[in-house]
């Protein structure tokens, strides 16, 4: 889907976001983070109490992504992929047109080995509506988000 969407633009940098989640983050800080690290791809990461549902993203002290760990029950706290990606278009040059691939399961592991991936931690509010029980939370979540503080 990402490669197909990229055919609609000729931008050298591409921003992609998951459609089934919301994460609150500072886009200007994210863009600066990406440029400061001379990253091929940057991801927004969010610390959660139990990363089991999502899988963990492991980074070094400089926020360089080292590995993506698969989902396991009771994984404990960890950083997860927040579903926001800023990357150089060339990363997808070797991805065949029309082939169905999972960016998380098939491309990210390859990208970690071949490119400069960085994860920017953020503490903003996060909601993944990928399960019926979390989907039901969305109305209250966004009502709270819209309320003046």
N, C-alpha and C positions, 0 to 999 in steps of 0.2 A: 504494500500500500504506500509506503514511504517513497519508494522508487517511482511509482506511478505518479504520485503527487509532485515529485521533483521535476517531472517532465513539463509541468506547467510554469516553471520559473527557470531563469538562468543565473540566479544568485549563486555566488561562490560559497556563501554561508547559508545554512538551512536551519530553521527552528522547527522542531516537531514536538508534539505533545500528545500524550495518551488521551483518548476521549472518554475514558471511564473513571477518571480521577481528577481531583482538584488539589493543588498545592499552592499555598501562599508564599511567595518569594519576591525578592527585589530583582527585577529584570536588569536594571542598570548594573547592579553589583555582579550579577551572573555574567553579563557581557564583559565586564572588566576582568572578572576571574578567568574567563575563557582566553582573553587576549594576553593577560599577564603570564599565563602558563603556556602560551603558544600551543594550545591544545588542538588536536585534530577533532576531538569530540569532548564536550563537557556535559555532565548530567547534574541535575539538582537531586540531592540526597536528603533524606529525612530520617532522623533517629526515632525509632519506635521501641516500645517496651517488649514486644514479641515479634520478631522478624520472620517467624515461621511461615506465615501466610504468603510472604513476599519473596523471601530469599534475601541474603545479605550481600552488600557490596563492600568489599574489603579495599581499603586505601592505605597508602603509606603516610608518613608524617607531613608530606607536601601535598596531600590530597590526590595523588596519582592513583588511579584505579588499578588494583593488582589482580582482582578476581571477582567473579560473580558466583556466589554459593547458592546452590539449589534450595528450594523450599523444603524445610523439615519441621516436624511438629516440635513445639516447645523450644524453639531456637534461642530464646532469650533476646535481650536487647541487641540492637544493631542498626546500622544504616541501611536504608532500603532505597531503591530506585524510585524517585518521585514522579517519573513519567515525563520529564522535560529534557530535551536533547538539543544541543547546539553543535553543529558539526560542519566540517568541510565537505562539500559535495563529492569530492574525489573518493571518499570512503566507500561510496556505493558503486564505484566504477566496475568492480569485479563481481557485483551481484547481478546475476542474469536477469534480463527483462522477463516479466511474466512468471517467474518462479515464486512459489509461495514459501516464504521463510519466516521464522520467528526472530525478530531482532534481539529479544532477550536470550533465547536459548541457543541460537545458531550464530548470529552475527556478533554480539557483544564479546563472547569468548575469543573469537577470531580477532576482533578489533583490539582487544587487550594485548594480544601477542604482537600485533603488527603496527600499532599506532599509539599516539599519546592521548590517553583518556584520563580525564580528571573529573572528580566529583565534588561539587560545591555543597557543603552541608548547610541546611537551613532549619530553622525552628518554627516556621510558619505553620498555620493550620493545614491539615491534610485529611482528605477523605477519598477512599477508593470505593466506588459503588459496584464493584464486580460481583458481589454476592447479594441475594435478596435482602438479608438482614441489614446490610450496610446501605443498600439502595433506599430502604425505608427511612434511614437516618438523614437522607439528603435534604428534605424540606426543612427540618429543624436546624440542620447545620448551616444552610444558606440564609435562613431567617436570622440566626445568631450572627452570622458574618456581616449581614447588612445592617444590623442594629448599631446605632451610634454608641461608641464606648464612653 
